[in-house]
Structures are given as structure tokens and as C-alpha cells.
Amino acid sequence: MNEETSTLRSLANIILRAVDSMERAYAQAALPLPSLDKSFEDLYDVYTFDPGDPAEALTQDPRVVAASKNLVAACAQISATVSNPRRIAINHAHGQLNEMGIDIKLKDQIFCLSACHIFREVSPGVFANNRISSTLDKGKPSRELSSNRETRFVGSSGIAALVEHAAEMGGKSAQYLAQSLRTPGLLPFNLGYDTKESFFEWMERPESIYHVNRFAVAMQGTTAMEPEDLNVFRGFKWSALPYASVIVDVGGGIGHVSLAVAKKYPHLRVVNQDFASPIEISKAHWKECFPDHLDKQMVDFHVHDFFNPQPVRNAAVFLLRQILHDWPDDKAVVILKNLSEAAQQETQLVVIEKVVPFASTQNPEDSKACTIRGAKQPVAEAPLLPNWGAAAADIYPYDLMHTFHGGIERTAQGFYELFAKGGWKLIEIHQSAGTQMSHLVGVPA
């Protein structure tokens, strides 16, 4: 048996073990495995995704999470190994084209998506939702969606808003990526939208209100993609903060993360900071979701630009969720310095972001970050790629934030160096199975 055949057999064995593990978990819970397409009495019935369904909830069981990662990684690696390499290259190019929506008719997009198991073709040229496409449902009647465009995403899970934001603004900006490399000082966003303003400055225009509302809900969608307890609570110990400790949600948008923390630990005060438009949305969001905290005056709303000096001087925690990845190092350092200069000795910095893993075996001796508690990342079994390959690949396209603001996703070493330049010492990284988000905790240097 040659080496390549042996690799295929090893990958196949990983798949079989993962299937056994997943089936065992669902059998023990007496629940059916999630199906891409339900069996409908009426062929034209639509699938409605329900994250509260016990079978869906079980997808977050650690055994199922581990099995799923191995399945996705191994299946993709086998596919890449045995497929025609020319076809793979062309299909990836077509995939990017489809995501950007360039010169592709809606009908052709639906055909393409159904071939990729998004939507189902119930009869020739007739399509219906399946488990994947139903996650884009905004939960509103079409009449309401068409009559009130500015608020069409408000009240939804945020997934549809995130998809539209990425496809429209990200796709349009990405078309100018190559040109921007030949145009110093201008990002793809600037070229695509014919402006010299930054993305956030452009979003402050009155005519950008639709994009502002969509972006605010889209940021909620980034949380909805992962279980709340994994994303927010399996990391930094919010419960250990004393009564009336102040959490400053820096660039918090509608404040959905700090709101989740406050609802679970109502003894904590919150200051939500952002530009004027999202702050107005935030006030309404908190009033709807947690009016008791407003009545008790345990939450404040500040219009604040984090590139300016931080006005709050009694913070127990400065919270930055998916903020630093929007900016290159020089600007991210400014944000961190403004916080460190306002910090007290006991103030902590909590950064919730993705820590980029390597697709090669890492040598811990090459990184100072290896000395940080919790920094060591899990590694997949061979012959899978150490970072689980396709099962974790969606972390890398987030580098397309460059098209908006010149931002970057960072490795543990990248965060270690960034914290130091910004006046903070990285002391711990919390990583949890089932989520790509990590909690990076720092203290004043």
C-alpha cells in the first residue's frame, strides 16, 4: 500500500470513527440526527431552522462538536486529494465570483447554491428552503420587509444581515483589492464606494442609515453563529467581579454582548460606547431586552470614538469584542493605549476575537506567546491538517476586513506583541471547544 493510499485510508477511518461518535451521542439522547432536508408530506413545504430544537441543541455537545470537526476536515481533505486539481482551482474561482454577485443572474445563483446544498430544488426550477438556507429567514412577512427597508433586519437573528453585509459591501470592495495595492493610501472600500472617508466615517452619513442598521444587527449575527454561553461565558470570569463593577463595552454597537453579561450578572454596571447612530439603536435594544437595568440606572450610553482618550476612569473591565481585527497594528495600538492610559491598577482588558491557528505544526519555542496561560491551541490528529483544515477555514476570510479598514486577524503571538505596544500585558487566553472565539485577558503593563 503506497503512502497516498494509506493517507486516504487513515482519513476514511477518521470519518468512520466520527460518524460512530455522532450517532452514539444522538442515540443516547434518543434524538434524530439533523437532516439537510426534512421529509415533508407536501413536497413544497419549507424547512424552518429552530436553534431551540433539542436535536439542534445537541450539535453543541462536546462529543458532537469534536466529531463534526473531524468529519468536515477529513471529507474536505479526501475531496481535495482525489479531485482534479484544475477543477478545484476553477470551482474556487467561481465560488468567489458567486459570493461577490458579479454578473450572475439570480436564477443561476440559486441553481449554484442548491448544487452546494443551500436551498433544495423540489422540481425543475422550483426551490425551497432547507436546513441551511432557512437560517437566513428574517422572521417577518414579505410585505413588512418590502415596506420598511431601513428596519427589515431589526428583531432577526442577525445571520441574514451578516450575510447581506458581507456579500454586498464585502463583495463590492473585494473587487478593488488588486487595484488598491497599486493605489497607496486607499483601501478597496474607498475605491468601491468612491470615497476618501474611512468605513466608519462613511457609515455616519445620513444616507447610510440602512447600512448602519444592518451592520448593527449583523454584529449580533456574529454572536448568533455560536452558542452564547461558549462565546461570552466560557472564558473570562464575569461572576468574580464585585458589585457595581463597571464594564465598558468599547465600540459595543447595540451592546448585545454586555447585555448578555448584565442579564446573567445583574450586579454589574455597563457603559456602552459607540458612534451616535448605533448608540440610539442600542438604547432601544436595551429598553426592549433588559428594561430593569435601565430603570436601576445600571447602564449608560456614551457617544465615543475609541481613537480619542477614554473618558471612563473607573472601569473594572474594558471589553473589546471583534474591534481590534478591524484595524492594522498602528491604529489598534492607539485604541489600546487610550484604554491603558485610563486604566486603574486593577483594571482588566478583555478582548474577544479569533486567534488564528497555523496549518503547520507549530514550534512553541518560536513564540513568546507560548508562555501565556491557555495559549496552546489543540491540534488535529494526523493526517488531518493541524488546524482541522476546512473545518476551521472560515476564520481566514475574515482577513477580508482589509477591504474595509485595513484590518487583520492575528495569531497568539500577534496579540502578545500588540498588547505590549498598547500598554497591556497579555496574561491569559481562554479557548473553548465549539467556538472560534477566544477571550484574551490583559492587565496594565
C-alpha positions as CSV (number, residue, x, y, z in Angstrom):
1,M,0.0,0.0,0.0
2,N,1.6,3.3,-1.1
3,E,1.7,6.4,1.1
4,E,-1.2,8.2,-0.7
5,T,-3.5,5.2,-0.3
6,S,-2.5,4.9,3.3
7,T,-3.4,8.6,3.8
8,L,-6.8,8.1,2.2
9,R,-7.5,5.0,4.4
10,S,-6.4,7.0,7.5
11,L,-8.8,9.8,6.6
12,A,-11.6,7.3,5.9
13,N,-11.0,5.8,9.4
14,I,-11.3,9.2,11.0
15,I,-14.6,9.7,9.2
16,L,-16.0,6.3,10.4
17,R,-15.0,7.0,14.0
18,A,-16.5,10.4,13.9
19,V,-19.8,9.0,12.5
20,D,-19.9,6.4,15.2
21,S,-19.3,9.1,17.9
22,M,-22.0,11.3,16.5
23,E,-24.6,8.5,16.1
24,R,-23.8,7.3,19.6
25,A,-24.5,10.8,21.1
26,Y,-27.8,11.1,19.3
27,A,-28.9,7.6,20.1
28,Q,-28.1,8.1,23.8
29,A,-30.3,11.3,23.7
30,A,-33.0,9.4,21.7
31,L,-32.9,12.2,19.2
32,P,-32.8,12.1,15.4
33,L,-29.6,13.4,13.6
34,P,-30.2,16.8,12.0
35,S,-31.2,16.4,8.4
36,L,-30.4,18.7,5.5
37,D,-33.9,18.2,4.1
38,K,-36.8,17.0,6.2
39,S,-39.3,14.5,4.8
40,F,-42.4,16.6,4.0
41,E,-45.8,15.4,3.3
42,D,-46.1,18.3,0.9
43,L,-43.1,18.5,-1.4
44,Y,-43.3,22.3,-1.3
45,D,-43.2,22.7,2.4
46,V,-40.3,24.8,3.7
47,Y,-37.7,24.0,6.4
48,T,-37.7,26.3,9.4
49,F,-34.5,26.2,11.3
50,D,-35.1,26.2,15.1
51,P,-31.9,26.5,17.2
52,G,-34.0,25.6,20.3
53,D,-34.8,22.2,18.8
54,P,-33.2,19.5,21.1
55,A,-31.6,17.8,18.1
56,E,-30.1,21.1,17.0
57,A,-29.0,22.0,20.6
58,L,-27.1,18.7,20.7
59,T,-24.9,19.9,17.9
60,Q,-23.1,21.9,20.7
61,D,-22.4,18.8,22.8
62,P,-18.6,18.5,23.0
63,R,-18.7,15.0,21.6
64,V,-20.7,16.1,18.6
65,V,-18.6,19.2,18.1
66,A,-15.4,17.1,18.0
67,A,-16.9,14.6,15.7
68,S,-18.2,17.3,13.3
69,K,-14.8,19.0,13.1
70,N,-13.1,15.7,12.2
71,L,-15.8,14.9,9.6
72,V,-15.7,18.2,7.9
73,A,-11.9,18.3,7.9
74,A,-11.4,14.7,6.7
75,C,-14.1,14.9,4.0
76,A,-12.6,18.1,2.6
77,Q,-9.1,16.7,2.6
78,I,-10.2,13.5,0.8
79,S,-12.1,15.6,-1.7
80,A,-9.0,17.8,-2.3
81,T,-6.8,14.7,-2.6
82,V,-8.8,12.8,-5.2
83,S,-10.4,15.6,-7.2
84,N,-9.0,17.0,-10.5
85,P,-6.8,19.9,-9.3
86,R,-7.7,22.1,-12.2
87,R,-11.4,21.7,-11.5
88,I,-10.8,22.6,-7.8
89,A,-9.0,25.8,-8.8
90,I,-11.7,26.8,-11.2
91,N,-14.5,25.9,-8.8
92,H,-12.9,28.1,-6.1
93,A,-12.7,31.0,-8.6
94,H,-16.4,30.5,-9.5
95,G,-17.3,30.4,-5.8
96,Q,-15.6,33.7,-5.2
97,L,-17.4,35.1,-8.2
98,N,-20.8,33.9,-6.9
99,E,-20.1,35.3,-3.5
100,M,-19.4,38.7,-4.9
101,G,-22.5,38.5,-7.1
102,I,-20.7,39.6,-10.3
103,D,-22.7,39.3,-13.5
104,I,-24.6,36.3,-12.2
105,K,-28.3,36.1,-12.6
106,L,-30.4,35.3,-9.5
107,K,-31.7,32.1,-11.1
108,D,-28.1,31.0,-11.8
109,Q,-27.1,31.8,-8.2
110,I,-30.0,29.7,-6.8
111,F,-29.0,26.8,-9.1
112,C,-25.4,27.1,-7.9
113,L,-26.4,27.3,-4.2
114,S,-28.7,24.3,-4.5
115,A,-25.9,22.3,-6.0
116,C,-23.9,23.2,-2.9
117,H,-26.7,22.0,-0.6
118,I,-28.0,25.5,0.1
119,F,-31.8,25.5,-0.8
120,R,-33.3,22.4,-2.4
121,E,-34.7,22.1,-5.9
122,V,-38.1,20.4,-5.3
123,S,-38.9,20.3,-9.0
124,P,-37.1,21.7,-12.1
125,G,-36.5,25.4,-11.5
126,V,-38.6,25.4,-8.3
127,F,-36.7,25.9,-5.0
128,A,-37.5,25.8,-1.3
129,N,-35.6,26.3,2.0
130,N,-33.6,23.5,3.6
131,R,-31.8,23.5,6.9
132,I,-29.0,25.8,5.7
133,S,-31.0,28.4,3.7
134,S,-33.7,28.7,6.4
135,T,-31.1,30.3,8.8
136,L,-31.5,33.4,6.5
137,D,-35.2,33.8,7.4
138,K,-35.8,37.2,8.9
139,G,-38.9,36.1,10.7
140,K,-41.1,38.8,9.0
141,P,-43.8,38.8,6.3
142,S,-42.6,39.9,2.9
143,R,-45.0,42.8,3.0
144,E,-43.2,44.2,6.0
145,L,-39.8,43.6,4.6
146,S,-40.5,45.5,1.4
147,S,-42.4,48.4,3.0
148,N,-39.8,49.3,5.7
149,R,-36.4,48.6,4.3
150,E,-34.4,50.5,7.0
151,T,-35.5,48.2,9.8
152,R,-36.0,45.0,7.8
153,F,-33.3,43.2,9.8
154,V,-34.2,44.5,13.3
155,G,-35.5,41.7,15.5
156,S,-33.9,39.0,13.4
157,S,-31.1,36.6,14.5
158,G,-28.6,38.7,12.6
159,I,-27.5,35.9,10.3
160,A,-29.3,37.4,7.2
161,A,-27.9,40.8,8.0
162,L,-24.4,39.5,8.3
163,V,-24.7,37.5,5.0
164,E,-26.0,40.6,3.1
165,H,-23.4,42.9,4.6
166,A,-20.6,40.6,3.7
167,A,-21.9,39.8,0.2
168,E,-22.8,43.4,-0.7
169,M,-20.2,45.6,0.9
170,G,-17.5,43.0,1.2
171,G,-18.1,41.7,-2.3
172,K,-18.1,45.1,-3.9
173,S,-15.0,46.2,-2.0
174,A,-13.1,43.0,-2.8
175,Q,-13.4,43.6,-6.5
176,Y,-11.0,46.5,-6.0
177,L,-8.4,44.6,-3.9
178,A,-5.8,44.3,-6.7
179,Q,-6.3,47.9,-7.7
180,S,-5.9,49.1,-4.1
181,L,-2.5,47.5,-4.0
182,R,-1.4,49.9,-6.8
183,T,-3.1,52.9,-5.1
184,P,-1.2,53.8,-1.9
185,G,-3.4,55.2,0.8
186,L,-6.7,53.9,-0.5
187,L,-8.4,50.7,0.6
188,P,-10.6,48.6,-1.6
189,F,-13.6,50.1,0.2
190,N,-12.6,53.6,-0.7
191,L,-12.3,52.6,-4.4
192,G,-15.5,50.6,-4.4
193,Y,-17.6,53.4,-2.8
194,D,-15.7,56.3,-4.3
195,T,-14.8,58.0,-1.0
196,K,-11.8,59.0,0.9
197,E,-13.6,58.6,4.2
198,S,-13.0,55.6,6.4
199,F,-15.7,52.9,6.5
200,F,-17.0,54.1,9.8
201,E,-16.9,57.8,8.8
202,W,-18.9,56.8,5.7
203,M,-21.3,54.9,7.9
204,E,-22.0,58.2,9.8
205,R,-23.6,59.8,6.7
206,P,-27.3,60.3,7.0
207,E,-27.9,58.4,3.7
208,S,-26.1,55.4,5.2
209,I,-28.7,54.7,7.8
210,Y,-29.8,51.4,6.1
211,H,-26.2,50.2,6.2
212,V,-25.8,51.3,9.9
213,N,-28.9,49.4,11.0
214,R,-27.9,46.3,9.0
215,F,-24.3,46.4,10.3
216,A,-25.5,46.8,13.9
217,V,-27.7,43.7,13.6
218,A,-25.0,41.9,11.6
219,M,-22.7,42.2,14.6
220,Q,-25.4,40.5,16.7
221,G,-25.3,37.8,14.0
222,T,-21.7,37.1,14.7
223,T,-22.8,36.1,18.2
224,A,-25.7,34.1,16.9
225,M,-23.4,31.9,14.9
226,E,-22.0,30.5,18.1
227,P,-23.7,29.4,21.3
228,E,-24.0,32.4,23.7
229,D,-22.5,30.5,26.7
230,L,-19.5,29.5,24.6
231,N,-18.9,32.9,23.1
232,V,-19.4,35.0,26.2
233,F,-19.3,33.0,29.4
234,R,-16.8,30.2,29.0
235,G,-13.8,32.3,29.4
236,F,-13.4,35.4,31.5
237,K,-14.9,35.0,34.9
238,W,-17.6,37.8,34.9
239,S,-19.1,36.4,38.1
240,A,-15.9,37.2,40.0
241,L,-16.3,41.0,39.5
242,P,-17.5,42.8,42.7
243,Y,-20.9,44.5,42.9
244,A,-21.3,47.6,40.7
245,S,-18.1,46.9,38.8
246,V,-18.1,48.9,35.6
247,I,-17.8,47.1,32.2
248,V,-17.0,49.5,29.4
249,D,-18.2,47.9,26.1
250,V,-15.8,49.8,23.8
251,G,-17.3,50.1,20.3
252,G,-20.1,47.9,21.5
253,G,-22.6,48.5,18.7
254,I,-26.0,47.8,20.2
255,G,-24.3,46.3,23.2
256,H,-25.6,42.7,22.7
257,V,-22.6,41.1,24.4
258,S,-22.5,43.4,27.5
259,L,-26.3,43.0,27.7
260,A,-25.9,39.2,27.8
261,V,-23.4,39.6,30.6
262,A,-25.6,42.0,32.6
263,K,-28.6,39.8,32.3
264,K,-26.7,36.9,33.8
265,Y,-24.9,39.0,36.3
266,P,-27.2,42.0,37.1
267,H,-24.9,43.3,39.8
268,L,-22.6,44.6,37.1
269,R,-22.8,48.1,35.6
270,V,-22.4,48.7,31.8
271,V,-21.2,51.6,29.8
272,N,-21.9,51.0,26.1
273,Q,-19.8,53.2,23.8
274,D,-20.1,53.7,20.0
275,F,-20.9,56.3,17.4
276,A,-24.2,58.2,17.7
277,S,-26.3,56.1,15.3
278,P,-25.6,52.7,16.9
279,I,-26.0,54.2,20.3
280,E,-29.5,55.3,19.5
281,I,-30.3,51.7,18.3
282,S,-28.6,50.4,21.5
283,K,-30.9,52.4,23.8
284,A,-34.0,50.9,22.1
285,H,-32.4,47.4,22.2
286,W,-31.7,47.6,25.9
287,K,-35.1,49.1,26.7
288,E,-36.7,46.1,24.9
289,C,-34.5,43.4,26.2
290,F,-33.5,44.4,29.7
291,P,-35.5,47.4,30.9
292,D,-34.8,46.6,34.6
293,H,-31.1,47.6,34.1
294,L,-32.1,50.9,32.7
295,D,-34.6,51.5,35.5
296,K,-32.0,50.8,38.1
297,Q,-29.6,53.2,36.2
298,M,-27.1,50.3,35.8
299,V,-26.3,51.1,32.2
300,D,-25.1,54.2,30.5
301,F,-24.7,55.1,26.8
302,H,-21.8,57.2,25.6
303,V,-21.2,58.5,22.1
304,H,-17.4,58.0,21.9
305,D,-14.7,57.4,19.3
306,F,-12.2,54.9,20.6
307,F,-9.4,56.8,18.8
308,N,-9.9,59.6,21.3
309,P,-8.9,59.5,25.0
310,Q,-11.1,57.2,27.1
311,P,-13.3,59.2,29.4
312,V,-14.2,56.4,31.8
313,R,-11.6,56.2,34.6
314,N,-13.2,53.6,37.0
315,A,-13.5,50.6,34.7
316,A,-13.1,47.2,36.1
317,V,-13.1,45.8,32.6
318,F,-12.6,47.3,29.2
319,L,-14.4,44.9,26.8
320,L,-13.4,44.8,23.1
321,R,-15.3,42.3,21.1
322,Q,-14.2,42.0,17.5
323,I,-12.8,45.5,17.4
324,L,-9.1,45.1,17.0
325,H,-9.3,42.9,14.0
326,D,-10.9,45.9,12.1
327,W,-7.6,47.8,12.3
328,P,-3.9,47.5,11.3
329,D,-1.4,47.3,14.1
330,D,-0.6,51.1,14.3
331,K,-4.3,52.0,14.8
332,A,-5.1,49.1,17.1
333,V,-2.2,50.3,19.3
334,V,-3.8,53.7,19.6
335,I,-7.1,52.1,20.8
336,L,-5.2,50.0,23.4
337,K,-3.1,53.0,24.6
338,N,-6.2,55.1,25.1
339,L,-7.5,52.4,27.4
340,S,-4.3,51.7,29.2
341,E,-3.9,55.4,30.0
342,A,-7.4,55.4,31.5
343,A,-6.9,52.1,33.4
344,Q,-6.6,51.7,37.1
345,Q,-4.1,49.2,38.6
346,E,-6.8,46.5,38.9
347,T,-8.5,47.2,35.5
348,Q,-8.6,44.2,33.2
349,L,-8.8,44.2,29.4
350,V,-10.9,41.5,27.8
351,V,-10.5,41.1,24.0
352,I,-12.9,38.6,22.4
353,E,-11.6,37.7,19.0
354,K,-10.4,34.7,16.9
355,V,-6.9,33.6,17.4
356,V,-5.6,32.4,14.0
357,P,-4.2,28.8,14.1
358,F,-1.4,27.6,11.8
359,A,-1.9,24.9,9.2
360,S,1.5,23.5,10.0
361,T,2.9,22.0,13.2
362,Q,3.9,24.9,15.5
363,N,7.2,25.1,17.3
364,P,6.3,26.7,20.7
365,E,9.8,27.9,21.1
366,D,9.4,30.3,18.3
367,S,6.7,32.3,20.1
368,K,6.8,34.3,23.3
369,A,3.1,33.9,23.5
370,C,3.6,30.2,24.3
371,T,4.4,31.2,27.9
372,I,0.8,32.7,28.3
373,R,-1.6,30.5,30.2
374,G,-4.1,28.8,27.8
375,A,-2.2,29.9,24.7
376,K,-1.5,26.4,23.4
377,Q,-4.0,25.5,20.7
378,P,-5.4,22.0,20.2
379,V,-4.0,20.1,17.2
380,A,-6.0,17.6,15.0
381,E,-4.8,14.0,14.6
382,A,-2.7,13.1,11.6
383,P,-3.1,13.0,8.7
384,L,-5.5,15.9,9.1
385,L,-4.0,19.4,8.9
386,P,-3.1,20.5,12.5
387,N,-5.7,23.3,12.3
388,W,-8.5,21.0,11.1
389,G,-8.3,22.5,7.6
390,A,-11.7,23.1,6.1
391,A,-13.4,22.7,9.5
392,A,-11.7,25.9,10.6
393,A,-11.2,27.6,7.3
394,D,-13.9,30.2,7.8
395,I,-11.6,32.1,10.2
396,Y,-9.3,33.1,7.4
397,P,-11.7,35.0,5.1
398,Y,-12.3,37.4,8.0
399,D,-9.0,38.9,6.8
400,L,-11.1,40.4,4.1
401,M,-11.8,43.1,6.7
402,H,-8.7,44.6,5.0
403,T,-11.1,45.7,2.2
404,F,-13.0,47.8,4.7
405,H,-10.4,49.2,7.1
406,G,-7.1,47.6,6.6
407,G,-7.6,45.2,9.5
408,I,-6.2,41.8,10.2
409,E,-6.9,38.6,12.1
410,R,-4.0,37.8,14.5
411,T,-2.1,34.8,15.8
412,A,-1.5,34.5,19.6
413,Q,2.0,36.0,19.0
414,G,0.4,38.9,17.1
415,F,-1.9,39.6,20.1
416,Y,1.1,39.3,22.5
417,E,3.0,41.9,20.7
418,L,0.0,44.2,20.1
419,F,-0.9,44.2,23.8
420,A,2.7,45.1,24.8
421,K,2.8,48.0,22.3
422,G,-0.6,49.3,23.7
423,G,0.5,49.3,27.3
424,W,-1.0,45.9,28.3
425,K,0.4,42.6,29.4
426,L,-1.4,39.5,28.0
427,I,-1.8,37.1,30.9
428,E,-4.3,34.5,29.7
429,I,-6.1,33.1,26.7
430,H,-9.4,31.2,27.2
431,Q,-10.2,28.9,24.4
432,S,-13.3,26.7,24.4
433,A,-14.2,23.8,22.2
434,G,-17.2,24.6,19.9
435,T,-16.3,28.2,19.3
436,Q,-13.6,30.0,17.3
437,M,-13.8,32.9,19.7
438,S,-11.2,33.3,22.4
439,H,-11.0,35.6,25.5
440,L,-7.7,37.3,25.7
441,V,-7.2,38.9,29.1
442,G,-4.7,41.6,29.8
443,V,-3.6,43.8,32.7
444,P,-1.9,47.2,32.7
445,A,1.8,46.7,31.9
